[in-house]
C-alpha cells in the first residue's frame, strides 16, 4: 500500500493537511472523507486508495488538531468544524460532494448535510457519532457523589486534594479519547455534549449507514436510531466488526460505497 501525498494548505486561517487523489478525475462526484476523533488522513487512506482507481476524486483532510493540522484557535464545537469543512469546499471550488464520515467525522457530516443540503449529494456514515447516550442511574449517582466531594474539598480550601480526586476519577472513568485529548479536552467535551438528533431529521441526502455490531464506542443502537431519524437512510451491519468497521471489512465497504455513489449502475 502506498502512502498518501499530503500537502499543507491554509483553510479558514488554520494550517491544515490536505490530500487530493487524481485531480483530473471527473467520472464521478467528488468524495470528501472526514476522519474520526484522534485519527488523521491515513485512517481513511485505504478507502481512498481503493476508490480512486474506480474514477473517484477523493478529498481527505486532517481536521484541526489532528494529523499535521494546527489545533483550533479556541474551544470548538461541531459547528466550528463544519464551517472549516465548508471553507475547504469553497477553496477547492467543490459546489457539491458525496461525503464519507467516520465517528466524529460523521458528526460533522450530519450537520453539514442538514444545514447545507445543496452541498451534499449522498452520504455514507461509518459508526457515526452524534447521539448522546443517556447516563445510567449508577453513573448519575457516582457523578453526583464525586461532584459533592469536590465541592466540599473546594470550600475547605483543599484544592490539592480536589485536584487529585478529579484526576483519579478521570483515570478510572473517563474515555480514552478524553484522556488522550490534551489541549483539545474542552473541545472534546463540547463536541460530545451536542445531540444531533434534530440535525439527523433534517438530512435530505440519501444515506447509507455502515456499522460494526461489536462497536463499543458508538454502539449499534445508535446506528439503528439514525436509520429511523434520517428520512432516506439504510443500515448495513458488519457482523464481528468494531468501531472501525470500514477497515475491518474494507473490501465489502468499498463495494458498498462504489455501488451507492456510482451515477449509473455497473454493467
Secondary structure as GFF3:
##gff-version 3
##sequence-region A 1 267
A	DSSP	beta_strand	7	11	.	.	.	ID=ss1
A	DSSP	beta_strand	14	20	.	.	.	ID=ss2
A	DSSP	beta_strand	31	34	.	.	.	ID=ss3
A	DSSP	alpha_helix	41	52	.	.	.	ID=ss4
A	DSSP	beta_strand	58	61	.	.	.	ID=ss5
A	DSSP	alpha_helix	78	91	.	.	.	ID=ss6
A	DSSP	beta_strand	97	102	.	.	.	ID=ss7
A	DSSP	alpha_helix	104	115	.	.	.	ID=ss8
A	DSSP	three_ten_helix	117	119	.	.	.	ID=ss9
A	DSSP	beta_strand	120	126	.	.	.	ID=ss10
A	DSSP	alpha_helix	137	155	.	.	.	ID=ss11
A	DSSP	alpha_helix	159	173	.	.	.	ID=ss12
A	DSSP	alpha_helix	176	179	.	.	.	ID=ss13
A	DSSP	three_ten_helix	182	184	.	.	.	ID=ss14
A	DSSP	alpha_helix	185	193	.	.	.	ID=ss15
A	DSSP	alpha_helix	197	201	.	.	.	ID=ss16
A	DSSP	beta_strand	206	212	.	.	.	ID=ss17
A	DSSP	alpha_helix	220	229	.	.	.	ID=ss18
A	DSSP	beta_strand	233	238	.	.	.	ID=ss19
A	DSSP	alpha_helix	245	248	.	.	.	ID=ss20
A	DSSP	alpha_helix	250	261	.	.	.	ID=ss21
###
